[in-house]
Amino acid sequence: MIQMGKPLLGEEEKKAVLKVLESGMLAQGDEVRLFEEEFASFLGVKHAIATSNGTTALHAALLGHGIGEGDEVITTPFSFIATASPISAVRATPVFVDIDPETFCINPDSIESSITDRTKAIIPVHLFGKPVDMTSIMEIAQKYNLVVIEDAAQAHGAQHNGVYVGSFGTGCFSFYPTKNMTTGEGGMISTNNDQVAATIRKMINHGSEKKYHHSCIGHNFRMTNIAAAIGREQLRKLERFTIQRRKNAQFFSTHLHGTTITTPHEDKGHVFHQYTLRVSAEKRNIVLSHLKEKGIATSIFYPLPIHKQKAYNIHNHLYYPEAERAAKEVFSIPVHPGITEQERKYIVDSIKEVAK
Ligand SMILES: *Cc1c(COP(=O)(O)O)cnc(C)c1O
């Protein structure tokens, strides 16, 4: 079976974890500090703050910008639920804006008509590793004085016009094992804003700046030294991983061109967290069961848009046609750096058997 993803962990990660175990300093400490410094320098931002996962990164970023009850936050309905749930967790309201069918990301042209007096922030998602058009997003944000929190959970190293995502607004990354780099569970927030960074540091650590003194009610969203030690090694390998993902994607796009399957939007800054294709809704099951028979794993990201989830029943009546159509037509194939050249070719040949 060719799997959808697998973390690539080597001797370096093993050694780094052992070193932490031998030090006895398992929780937050020097490794976390170094990982933050290295991640900030990689992105070219002033501050990087490590968290327990990508969801808590988004949660803390919202708190860092003072977003809460009564506020509206504009985002996409076509993402993992963790894009929206932190908005609800801080008691703000997610306002969904439909996607651009070409990019699967929020359509910047549809944002302005959803802005109200209560709108405080936009959370664009660089879905599947495809950078959102941040030029348009930042223009809108400036015009209406809105905060931008980038959900870059799937987009480590992705660039818009040569600039790393996560450095336009406040960036949130995830290091879950299926992501482009991993720490097991883990997350990171990037920002150039000193005040926001200070608030986030406090909020992820029990509202405390001085030990056992708490100026507000916070959380424990801290990363461990064990996770950070893995993350530091993974960050060193990220560029190699990205090159391999892009090579795999390029191969697929070249060889699937001219079939009945639509290949992803071309973009030099794309880091292909997922390689996501679309096919007519009637045909998708045929393609997926054929690939399963051939021993090739596939996944549907995402079969149900967020506004259609039971958890968001107050939004269930809303209609976002492009998100809903994408949910019926998309499927993703293995693109991770662990697949071989033969597997890549086998995947293309297998798809072509059902999608001439
Ligand atoms: C993975 C992911 C998250 C959440 O990250 P976790 O580390 O799993 O909490 C948020 N948004 C998107 C788009 C994701 O893919």
The ligand as a Gaussian input file, in Angstrom:
#p B3LYP/6-31G(d) Opt

LIG

0 1
 C       -3.740000      20.523000      11.035000
 C       -4.495000      21.774000      10.870000
 C       -4.840000      22.579000      11.953000
 C       -4.660000      22.172000      13.385000
 O       -3.401000      21.760000      13.731000
 P       -3.226000      20.658000      14.905000
 O       -1.748000      20.661000      15.134000
 O       -3.723000      19.368000      14.357000
 O       -3.983000      21.114000      16.079000
 C       -5.458000      23.793000      11.692000
 N       -5.745000      24.183000      10.443000
 C       -5.464000      23.416000       9.378000
 C       -5.785000      23.920000       8.017000
 C       -4.843000      22.183000       9.548000
 O       -4.567000      21.427000       8.484000

